Amino acid sequence: MLTGECYCGEVSYQIDGDLITMYHCHCSRCRKLSGASFATNGSLEARLFNITKGQNNIISAIHDGHYRYHCKQCHSWIYGESEDYQGLRFIPCGTLNETPTKQVDHHVCVDSKADWIKIDDQLLQYSGRRPKQE
C-alpha cells in the first residue's frame, strides 16, 4: 500500500497496490504543472486509487482529453485520468509518502523536452506518450 497527499495536507489518497509504471514526462504541460524541467509520474489501475481525505477539496481541469484533479487550497496536482488510457490513473510521484517498489523505467515526450536538459541515463525514451499496449 502507498499513500500520498497534497502540499497543504488537505487531500490524501491511498493506493492499494503498487505502480504499473514510473516515468519522467518532458511535455510542456507537466513542466508547467510541476514548475520543474520534467515531472516524475506514475500510472496505476484506477480501481486501486482512493481519496481518503478531502474529497470536497478537489477541483478539476481538462485539456485535450486529459483530466487533472487538484487541491483547491494549495493547487497541488493529486491525480489525473486520460480518455486515451481508460482504467488508469496517473499521479505525480512527488506526492507519495512512501517509496514505491516500481522505479523510473522510461522517459516520455522527449521531443518536447526543455533544451537545457540532457538525458544521459539508459532508460527507454519515447518521442511522445508511451504506447498503450504496456
N, C-alpha and C positions, 0 to 999 in steps of 0.2 A: 504494500500500500504506500502511496505517495500523497503528500498534502502540499498545499500551496496557498498563497494569499497575496492580495494586492499590497501596494506600498503602505497605505494607512491602516491596513488590517481590518477594514470594514467588510471585505468579501473574502471568504475562504472556500477552498474546494478540496475534494478528496478524489484520488484515482485508485480504484480497486484493482490494481494490477501494475503493469509497467508500460512504458512507452513502446510503440512499434518502431519508430524511428526518432532520431535526434539529428538535427541538421542546422547548418548555417545558411540563412537566407540573405541574399545580397540585393533583393529588389528594393526599389526606391521607397515603397510603402513601408517595408519593415525597417529601413533606415530611419525614416521619419517617425514611425511609432516608437522606436527604441531610443532614438537620439544617438545611435552608435553607427559604426561603419557597416555592421551587419547584425542580424538578430539570430540568436540560437533558439530554435523552436523544436517542439516535439509533437509527434502525432500519436493518437491512441484511439481505441474504439470508443465511440460516443457513449455507449452503454456503461462504460467503466467510470465515467466522469460525473461527479455530483457536487453541486454547490452545497456547502454545509453551513454557511453563514452569509447573510447579507444579500439574499436573492433580490430584495427590493431596492438594493443599491446598484443594480446592474443596468446600464444603458447600452444600446446597440447602435452600430453604424454599419452601413452596407456600401460596398464599392465593387462593381463588376462581378457580382455573384459571390463575393466573399463577405461574410458576416463577422464582425468583431464585437465582442462584448467587453465593456469597460466598467470599472468602478466609477460611479458618478461623483464620488468625493475627491479621489486623488487622480482619477483618469487612467490608472494602470490598466493595460490590456490584460484580461483574465483568460479568455479563450476565444477561439474562432471556429467557424464552420465554412464549408465551401460547397456550392452546388455541384462542383466537379468531383468532389470526394465525399459522396454520401456515406453516412455511417461513421465518419471520423470526426474527431475534434482536434484542434491544434492549440497548443499552449506555448507561451513564452517561458522558456526554461528558467529564466531568472526569477520567476515567481515561486519556484519549487522550494520547499523547506528541507527536503532530503535529496540525496544524490541517487538518481535512478540507476538501475542496472545497465540500461542501454546507454551507450556513449555516442558522441557525434560520429556519424558514418558517411556523411556526404555534404556537399555544397549545392545550393540551387540558385538559379537566376544569376549565374556568374557573368553572363553577357551584360548585365546592368550593374555590376559591382562598382563601388567607388574607385576612382582612378588611383587613389593613394593606397589601396590595398593590394598586397601581393600574396597570392595563395601559394604557400610553399610546403604544404603538407601532402600526404599521399592519399587523401580521401577522394572518393569519386566526385566528379564535378558534372553538373547538368547545366546546360546553357539557359534553360527555362526551369519550369517546375519539374519535379520528379515524375516519371511515368507512373500511371495509375496501377499497373499490374503488381507493384510491390506494396 
